[in-house]
């Protein structure tokens, strides 16, 4: 009924056309209101969100989006979207940001896509079929315990973890970081600020899981999230259970 790959890619390209002239400009960061979760909405977020609504509303699907919240029209399909993951980076001219798109039938995940605006990389996750980068299958890399590289968001908790790994990265776009983990560029992505929302991780979660990642909350239990824009979560995503154990010991 729906060609999700085509829908997601067309939407990403539509957003790209509208927002890229604003990349790295003060105008992009103009304050225009508050999102349902209480975050400030910037002009570029609003522009991207308007494109999403204009495109998805005629399809008659439920929409969960960062700036608008939940639009329930009684469809069995729900699209969870973050039009610009990493909008702080976008506003400040840092080229790490992307479009995050995940589809659920009832509550079952069926398709995910992340599009990186600068590189034009397309990551996809199809439950039961695998994870892909530009149509080629991707997997998490094997853990090398002497050279662990993680992305780590904390407000102090578990700070000793930094001493147990070789490199830490904080790239400011968790969906993109989960895609990097899925392709083997990172060993772990950890956010224990009780901060990330389903809109931030729905697509990245699907892609990382299909690439073989181990995904838990900060207690080592399965991550469960509602399809809404306000719930806040802790998440640990790694390429190996050994790394998960190291992280849990540290936090």
QUIPE-V8081 format. One record per residue. SS is DSSP state (a for helix, b for strand, c for the rest). Layout:
# QUIPE-V8081
((SS) (SS))
This chain:
# QUIPE-V8081
((c) (c) (c) (a) (a) (a) (a) (a) (a) (a) (a) (a) (a) (a) (a) (a) (a) (a) (a) (a) (a) (a) (c) (c) (c) (c) (a) (a) (a) (c) (b) (b) (b) (b) (c) (c) (c) (c) (c) (b) (b) (b) (a) (a) (a) (a) (a) (a) (a) (a) (a) (a) (a) (a) (a) (a) (a) (a) (a) (c) (c) (b) (b) (b) (b) (c) (c) (c) (b) (b) (b) (c) (c) (c) (c) (c) (b) (b) (b) (b) (b) (b) (b) (b) (b) (c) (a) (a) (a) (a) (a) (c) (c) (c) (c) (c) (c) (b) (b) (b) (b) (b) (b) (b) (b) (c) (c) (b) (b) (b) (b) (b) (b) (b) (b) (b) (c) (c) (c) (c) (c) (b) (b) (b) (b) (b) (c) (c) (c) (b) (b) (b) (b) (c) (c) (b) (b) (b) (c) (c) (c) (c) (c) (c) (c) (c) (c) (c) (b) (b) (b) (b) (b) (c) (c) (c) (c) (c) (c) (c) (a) (a) (a) (a) (c) (c) (b) (b) (b) (c) (c) (c) (c) (a) (a) (a) (a) (a) (a) (a) (a) (a) (a) (c) (c) (c) (c) (b) (b) (b) (b) (b) (b) (b) (b) (b) (c) (a) (a) (a) (a) (a) (a) (a) (a) (a) (a) (a) (a) (a) (c) (c) (c) (b) (b) (b) (c) (c) (c) (c) (c) (c) (c) (c) (c) (c) (c) (c) (c) (c) (c) (c) (b) (b) (b) (b) (b) (b) (c) (c) (a) (a) (a) (a) (a) (a) (a) (a) (a) (a) (c))
